[in-house]
Amino acid sequence: MAVKLNYSIQGSGQPVILMHGMFGSLSNLGLLGRALSDSYSVISVDMRNHGESPHSLEMDYPSMANDIIELMNNLKLDQADLIGHSMGGKVAMQVALTHPERVNAMVVADIAPVDYKPDRHGGVLEGLTSLATTRPTSRKEADQLLAAYVDEPSVRAFLLKNLVRAEDGRFDLRLYMEGIITNYYDKLTLAPTGEPFSGPALFIKGEDSAYIQDKHRSEVLRLFPNTKLKVIANTGHWLHAEKPETFNKTVSVFLNDQ
């Protein structure tokens, strides 16, 4: 069952929907949104169980795709360009594979239409669960707690953007961890499914990231035969944050050609 996603809109023109990755929020693709808003109506969303969107124990790619279709229906959008990073990229693919008539063009950032091993986020899941249970009293305390599970300061800084101060002064997470954990290992690591999408698609890989590999190329082209693949040098999985100008230009050039 679809939920009504929290969203923001900036700019006017052809609608573009931005979908963030796991543990993110609608602000994650903010630099891209601002860059596109001069020419497009940019709709940034909080995915279910993230940010200010509703919580649900149901969380798989078909249900999240239905959330996007519900949003488009509520905004009276017949079609939109879809841009998704990581988990959001899988949602974009799922929409394109099951509702191709609603997608004008699709951009997927650093994820492939394949199953992934469920060990990539193990420490993050444990750390965020610890934060949710402990409810720290300061951001410093939260960072120290998370450091026991996540080594990289940049990743911790990204995750700690989910902190929100409650009325009692402690910090809660703007993530529904029960909904995420319940579905992570058996649903959120799976590939999107459906019939091939013949519309224009762009897959952007971070050069140093292992999320899109040469062995994935055949499956990308099977499901998305009208695909362009771009690689952004010296970037990892967070390519949109590491090289925002290059990433934004790559997306803009592609969309402008459609």
Secondary structure by P-SEA (a helix, b strand, c coil): ccccccccccccccbbbbbbccccccccaaaaaaaaccccbbbbbbccccccccccccccaaaaaaaaaaaaaaacccbbbbbbcaaaaaaaaaaaacccccccbbbbcccccccccccccaaaaaaaaaaaaaccccaaaaaaaaccccccaaaaaaaacccccccccbbbbccaaaaaaacccccccbbbbccccccbbbbbbccccccccccaaaaaaaaccbbbbbbbcccccccccccaaaaaaaaaaaaaac
